[in-house]
């Protein structure tokens, strides 16, 4: 079995070399891009298993690169940000990133997160067909397709996984921590605001679709997919 390929995107050559050293030592095949335009081109040429993507890049910034990749691929993306601000983290997750790491980072943490994200990604590709259907709503987690009234809605992978998890357990209330554990994985390092952001985005896409179900907030507890039939 060939080594999984990681695309590292950062304009800091020292960081690229450090990540290459540690990831290669851990058995990964590493390719590097130093600006946003090169990153998109290299992604298409190399077809990596995962992307480590810095936010502050020349030519195209990390947000733009993430947005471009998500137009045609669900490959896991971990954002690297030096700012560590809530706005940065939330924006990356809204654009479809799977995780984020704040600089300065520990290389062991990077490797641990890569393994966790790849493990979840691999698990989702070998499982059986996963579909749930409600009035005017179709969620296919095998193909990562969300349809409202027959129309396919562009939805980042993590939003798909969240709505599927809620919809396959109708009327069950989940706390934010439960959703972080069960959708993002027990080893996810984020905070509960991540869940709020994803629910907000899903509500915008599902608003007014049907009066027979609703993505509801249970105040002081969490969220549930409520059916009214």
C-alpha positions, -999 to 999 in steps of 0.1 A, spaced: 0 0 0 15 34 -10 20 61 15 -8 87 19 1 120 4 -1 153 23 -1 186 5 15 213 27 7 249 17 27 276 34 49 305 22 73 300 52 99 277 38 112 268 73 77 256 83 73 236 51 107 219 57 98 211 93 65 196 84 81 177 55 107 162 79 82 151 106 55 139 82 80 119 60 94 104 92 59 93 101 54 75 68 36 102 47 45 113 11 48 151 13 44 177 -15 47 214 -9 32 246 -24 43 281 -13 14 302 -27 -23 298 -32 -23 295 -70 3 268 -69 -17 250 -42 -48 247 -64 -28 235 -94 -8 210 -73 -39 197 -56 -53 188 -90 -20 172 -102 -11 153 -70 -45 143 -57 -34 143 -20 -51 125 8 -51 157 30 -42 193 27 -24 214 54 -34 249 44 -20 281 58 -43 311 59 -19 339 50 -6 331 15 4 352 -16 -17 352 -48 -46 334 -32 -52 333 5 -61 301 24 -98 309 24 -98 312 -14 -78 280 -18 -102 262 5 -132 275 -14 -117 265 -48 -108 229 -36 -143 225 -22 -158 232 -56 -147 198 -68 -133 178 -39 -141 166 -4 -105 159 5 -98 167 42 -84 202 48 -67 213 80 -62 251 82 -31 267 98 -36 301 113 -12 323 131 -39 345 145 -60 321 165 -90 344 164 -125 329 166 -134 346 134 -106 328 115 -115 294 129 -152 299 122 -147 311 87 -124 282 78 -150 257 91 -178 275 72 -158 271 40 -155 234 45 -123 229 64 -123 198 86 -100 212 114 -77 240 123 -44 244 141 -31 276 156 5 287 151 29 282 167 20 245 168 36 213 181 45 189 153 32 160 174 -2 177 176 -2 182 138 6 145 132 -21 135 157 -47 156 140 -38 144 105 -42 108 116 -75 116 133 -89 134 102 -77 107 78 -91 79 100 -125 95 100 -123 102 62 -113 65 55 -141 52 78 -167 72 59 -156 57 25 -159 21 35 -193 21 52 -226 11 37 -248 34 18 -262 60 42 -294 78 33 -323 93 52 -354 108 36 -381 132 49 -406 154 33 -388 174 6 -354 164 21 -329 138 10 -296 133 27 -271 108 11 -239 106 32 -223 80 8 -223 105 -21 -224 136 2 -255 149 -15 -281 171 2 -313 177 -18 -341 200 -8 -373 196 -29 -353 177 -54 -326 203 -58 -291 195 -48 -276 220 -23 -239 226 -21 -229 215 14 -195 211 29 -187 176 42 -189 184 79 -223 200 75 -234 169 57 -222 147 85 -239 168 111 -274 169 94 -272 132 87 -263 124 123 -292 145 136 -317 133 109 -310 96 114 -319 101 151 -351 121 148 -364 138 180 -333 129 200 -316 159 217 -278 161 214 -256 184 234 -229 203 217 -202 181 233 -220 150 221 -221 163 185 -184 172 187 -176 137 199 -199 118 175 -195 140 143 -161 155 146 -146 127 166 -135 123 203 -100 136 194 -113 169 179 -96 199 195 -122 225 188 -149 241 209 -187 240 210 -190 272 188 -181 250 159 -214 232 163 -234 265 164 -217 277 132 -226 245 113 -262 245 125 -266 281 115 -254 274 80 -276 243 77 -307 263 88 -300 288 61 -301 260 35 -331 242 49 -353 272 58 -389 269 47 -384 236 30 -411 217 49 -435 221 79 -431 184 88 -396 186 103 -373 212 118 -337 216 129 -344 228 164 -325 244 192 -332 230 227 -322 259 248 -297 251 275 -291 217 261 -283 215 224 -300 205 191 -324 180 176 -340 171 143 -377 173 152 -403 155 131 -439 167 133 -457 139 116 
